[in-house]
Structures are given as structure tokens and as C-alpha cells.
Amino acid sequence: MAEVEAVGTGAGGSPEAGAGTGSGWRRPHGPLQRYYGPPAAETAEAAPDPADINGPHFDPEVFLTKVRSECPLGQLLAREATLGREIRALDSDMQTLLYENYNKFISATDTIRKMKVDFRRMEAEMDDLAANMAAISTSSARVSAALQDRHRRGAQLAGVQALLRKLQSLVEVPGRLRRWAAPGAEPARALRCHARARAVLRHYRHLPSFRAIEDESHAIMADLAQRLRARLRDETLDPKELTECVEMLLQLEEPPEELCEEFLSHAGARLEAELAALEAELPSADPSGTAATPPPASDILDFVDRGSSAFVGNLCLLAASYRSLFEGRPGAGDGRLEAFAATLTTRYFELLERRLALERGLGDTSLLVRALDRFHRRLRALLELLPAAGAEAGAALVARAARERVDRYLRALQTFFLGCLGDVRQALAAPRPPGKEGPGLPDLLATLASSILGQLKAVLAYVQLFTARDVAFASLPYFKGEFCVEAVREGLVVAFVRWLCRTARGFADGPAERGAPAAPPALLLLLARLCLDYESTTISYILTLTDEQFPPQDTGPAVTPGPALCAEARGAAQRLLDHYVQVQGAAVAQMLRKSVETRDWLGTVEPRNVRAVMKRVVEDITAIDVQVGQLFEEGVRRAQSSDSSRRAFSVYSSSRAPGRYAPSYTPSAPMDTHLLSNIQKLFSERIDIFSPVEFNKVSVLTGIIKISLKTLLECVRLRTLGRFGLQQVQVDGHYLQLYLWRFAADERVVQGLLDEVAASAAHRCLDPVPMEHSVVELICERG
């Protein structure tokens, strides 16, 4: 038993075998499962073993070799007995499986036998059916031949009946024509009836009966043609009725040349009436130009709408109708329509040009742009039908209208600038109540500059409507190139900037008219600052803005460079500032001249005070300093000496001592002083009185002081002075030196001029005895 159990659980045995021998229990269908093999999952998981009798890789030779080498004889005998039992169990299972499915095998055999019988019966029935179909086919062929013969005879009968109907209809043609061609009837239906019968009647006109029908039909249609001719001369026909009438006459084979002339004549009369209605809205031209032109009754958009819908629309209908009626007909395609349309469109363009000339005001630019856009769209539709109807003239008209509006905007900008200048002059001249100051120069300048720039921006926005994307004529080459450059940039922006510079400069260059008020000095100063600001920033900003809104073409005309405009603006500013210095210097010099010319310098008393005119000069120079400082920077001053305000003012030059030469200065010995003065001038720095000033406060004040003191010097040279007159000049000069040096760029300019005044006074003095310097200082401090 131990040997049998060892065999049952050995490497070559199986668990099922051991279980069958030990307990007598057998798993159902176990041998069959072992026979058909283990499940796929178990096979995939188990390693291949050729000695496993139940495995898919079982090899009998390997199994026997292993069993013979490993098992003794007893185990071999036990294994043989076990295999015998398993074989018998498999045979039993096979028999059971056969018994269970025997009835199904029998039933399947009976079914197959019945199906064979039914198939043979069906084959017999199919043979019978084929024989019947052959018989039916033969009968169908005979029936088809009979039907074809009957159809052929029916067609012949139908042809005869149709011929009879045609003959009947031809016989009835005159009656129908007479009924439909009667006045007020249906002439178009009569024409269709006659067109259908005309070819047949012509073909059989050699037969007497057909010839009679044809002659009668011709007589009826000739009468219809006469009535249509009479209707064609009716002036109340609209374009549609005119086209229908001409079309019916062409169907009646009337001469196309005559119909073409009548068609154009009738259409021309109607179009002329529409042009006359448009012309009636325009004021009559005044050759002398003295009569005032009344305002138009309607706006430009309404005028163009009526002209486009009435005249241009009817001209388009006329062209389309003309081509549909006479295209390809002899004698009608010789350019009559083109010449006819060109004459009318030329007159229409003239009327529209006269109406555009009435738009003298600026008004609503969008209204003008919309009117020109509709005109151009209608004209483009007309040009599709008549390419030679004035495309260039229409485009030129739109371009001229746009350029005229730009010119008006330029004049409006000029008028606006002059109005702003008038406001500035009024603000400068307005009296100020005590304790209440008006707007300063910086405020006036800011207001003037912002107003002009804002107005220019608004004008550019209005003009930009001519180049909007939704405007049809903006695609013209003119509006992409010449309009942007020549009309807007050069003709508007550049022209306005140049005009502004010329106008501002005119206040300095232009001679004042008799009785016309001169420009106030503050206005000259303000305009100079305005032109200088234009040169530094405004011009470049305006040109950049213009180029962004109206981009120039690469191959377009040349433009004015920005530096050239800036140079013009700077030149105008320089001229204005120079003129301001001259005007202010002349005003101060006029006071000094009158004070010198109206005083008796020989009989004057000993000076005890500074003359009032010198105090007024210092006050005016101080006021000018404040005024210029509001608009211009301080500037650079030359380093001042430590005793500028306390410098000793002498009636003699620095090359001669006053105490030493005063007792011996007599008219009998003038050579010494003249010689010494001339020698001093050789070594002193030359002072240019009327040199151009720089754009700063110090330079402007220096120029005014030089003009004033130079005038004082020339006036003193022309007077003869006594002792006290010389001393008065000495006091006045010292007073001016105390205050004027701080306004000049270089104190030596003031000192040099005052030294020359003192020297000239000493030369012109009959008794040159100067006043002590301490006394002069005391008088000036007290004054």
C-alpha cells in the first residue's frame, strides 16, 4: 500500500489519480477534461512539462524514460493498473455522451432526407416555370410588334390632326391679329402671334390661300406700326414705356437707324427736362459779380440725391435699354450712345460744379462727403454701362470739391488765428481795475497756442472724412497720394504754418499803415515765443500727426521737410524779438531824447536830485524785465565785479584823473582830452548796438539798454552844456549805473556806454568842473 501511495503522489502521477484510488470518489467528466486538456488560464500559468501526462506538452517517450529510471517494478505495475482504470472510465464517458445525443443524430438525418426530397420537387417546378416563361416571351414579342404598328399609325394620325390644327390656326391669324392689335388691346400678344405665324406664311406664300392670309396680316401689323410710331412721339412716355414701344417696332422689322434716332431724341428730351429742373434750383449767374448770391433752397446731399436718382438713374436705364434694343443691329452701334451720354453728363457735371461752388461756408463736411460719395457711386454704375461717359471728369470734379473744401479750411484757420490775435490784443489793451490783474502773458500764450492747435486738429479730423474706408471715391489714386500730400500736408498744414510765421513776422517787417495802430510790444513778445515754441515742438508734432492721419505714398510728390519749417519759425521769432527790442529801446530812448532836447543845459541850476525821467527809465526797464521774464528764461550773465553798484562814475575816462586835469581843462586846450578819448576807444571793446538778441531775458534787456544809452549818448553829443549841466549828467549817469547793470548780460556794456556819455558831456561842456563823487552818491541815494 505504501508503494501504491508513493506512485499516486509521485512526480509522474496526478492528483486525480491518487484521489480515485484512495477514496473511490471520481470527479464528473474528469477523464474527458484531462483528455481535452486543462483550461487556457492554467496552461498559460503552468510551466511546460513533457512528463506531465495531463499537460499539453506531454511526451510519451520522455514519460516512460522517466518512469523506468525512477520507479521500481512494483510502482510500475501499480501505475499500469491505474492507467487501465482511467481508460475504462473514458470509454464509459464516451458511451454516455453518445447515448445522450443519439436522438438528435436521428432527427438530423430525417431532416436532411426531407430537404433532399423538397429540393428535387423544387427543381421540377423550376423546369416547368422556365417552359412557361419561354412561351410567355414568344407571346410578348408578338404583342409588342402589334403595339408598335398601332403606335406608328397613331402618330401618323396625330401628325395629320396637328397639321389640320396649324392650318386652322393660320386661317384664324388675321382675326386674332385684328382683335389684339386694336387700339387699347394687347399689341404685345399680337406681335407674338404674328412672329409665330410669319415664318410659315413666308414659306407657303406661293400658295394663293397662304398669300392672302399673309397680306391681310401685314396690313394689320402695318396699321399697328403707325400707331406705335405716333405713340413714340408722345412726350409723356416714361423710359419703360419708351423701351416697350421701340422693342415692338423692332419686332415689326422697322428700320433700326430711324428707331435709334427717335429713341435717343425722346430720351434726350426727358433728360434735358431733368437737367433743367436741377438748373432751376441754382441762382442765375451774375456776370458783374455785384449781386448777392441767395442761399440754395436745399442742401448739397439733397441736390445730388435728386440728380443721381433722376438724371443718372434714367441715363443708366437709357444705356441699358439702348444696348438691349440695338446691340448688334446694323446702323445702331456707331457710337451714338456714347456721344449722346457724354454731352449730357458734361452738362450735369457743370450744374453740380455750380452747386458745389455755393458751398462757401464750412457747414457739415460729412454732408459734403456723403453727397460726393453718392455721386461717385452712381457715376461708377453709369461707367459700367458707358465707359466713356466722363470717368476722368467725374473724378476731377470730386477732387476739386475736396481741394476747395481744404482751401476753405485753410482760410478758416487763418481767420481763426486773426480772431485769436484780436482777442489777445484786446486782453492786452483792456484797462485793469485797481487790485485786479488780468491774464498774464503765459496764460494768453497757452490759450492762443492751445486754441490754434485744437482748431487745426479739428480741421484735420474733418478733412480725414474724405479718406474714410467706407467712402467709395477714397480708393481713387488722387485721394491715396496727391490729396494726402499736396492738398492736406502741403496745402493745409504747411501752408498754414508758413502763413502764421509770415503773419507774425509782418508785425515786425510790414510798414504800418497811416493811422493804423502799431502792435503793442507785449504782442510782439508773445508772438516771438509762439514761433519759438513752434520751432521747438509744435511743428514736428503737427507734421507727425498729419503723416499718421494722411500717410504719404513712397513714390508720391516731395514734401516740405520739417527742419525747413522750423527754420522759418525760428527766423520769424528772431525778427519779432529783435523788433521788440527796437520798439522798447526806442520808447525808452524817446523819453531820454525829449529830456535832453527840452532842457537848457547852459542855464541849469546846480543839481540837487536825480531827474524824474531817469527814474522813469529805471521803472520802465524793470517792467520790461518782468514782462520778458514771463515768457523767456533768465539767460547767462557774465560774472559781475564786487563793486558794480558802487563804482565811481566820472565825467572823465579811466585814462585821465579828474582832479589832475580839471583845473587845466579850458577851451583853449582841447587837444589833450580829445586825444586821450580817442586813444581810449582804440583799446576798449566795441559795442554792437543793434546786434541780434538771443532768446533769453538777459539778452533782450541788454539790447534795450544799449539802444537807450546809445540814444542818450548821441543826444548829449549834440548839446552844449554848462558846469551844472555837466554835473546833472554826472548825477543821472551814476543813478542809471546803480540800477541798470543788474539787467545787462555784461556790466561793462553799461559802464562803457555811460563812460562815453560822461566823456561826451565833458567834451561839450564850457566849464567842465565835475561834482565830488561823495556828493553824487548822496544825491542818488536820496533820489
Protein Blocks (a to p, Z undefined) as FASTA:
>chain_A
ZZmmmmmmmmklcfklmmmmmnopacehklmmmmnopafklmmmpccdfklmkbmkbcfk
lmmmmmmmmpcfklmmmmmmmmmmmmmmmmmmmmmmmmmmmmmmmmmmmmmmmmmmmmmm
mmmmmmmmmmmmmmmmmmmmmmmmmmmmmmmmmmmmmmmmmmmmmmmmmmmmmmmmmmmm
pghiafklmmmmmmmmmmmmmmmmmpmklmmmmmmmmmmmmmmmmmmmmmmmpmkbcfkl
mmmmmmmmmmnopafklmmmmmmmmmmmmmmmmmmmmmmmpccddfklmaccdddfbdfk
lmmmmmmmmmmmmmmmmmmmmmmmmgoiahilnommmmmmmmmmmmmmmmmmmmmmmmmb
nmjmklmmmmmmmmmmmmmmmmmmmmmnopmmmmmmmmmmmmmmmmmmmmmmmmmmmmmm
mmmmmmmmpccdehiacddfklmmmmmmmmmmmmmmmmmmmmmmmmgfklmklmpmklmm
mmmmmmmmmmmmmmmmmmmmmmmmmmmmpccdehiacddfklmmmmmmmmmmmmmmmmmm
mmmmmmmmmccdfklccdddfklmmmmmmmmmmmmmmmmmmmmmmmmmmmmmmmmmmpcf
klpccdfbdcfklmmmmmmmmmmmmmmmmmmcfbjcddddfklmmcccdfbdfkbcfklm
mmmmcfklmmlmmmmmmmmmmmpccddfkbccdddfklmmmmmmmmmmmmmmmmmmmpcc
dfklmmmmmmmmmmmmmmmmmmpmblklmmmmmmmmmmmmmmmpcblcdddfklmmmmmm
mZZ
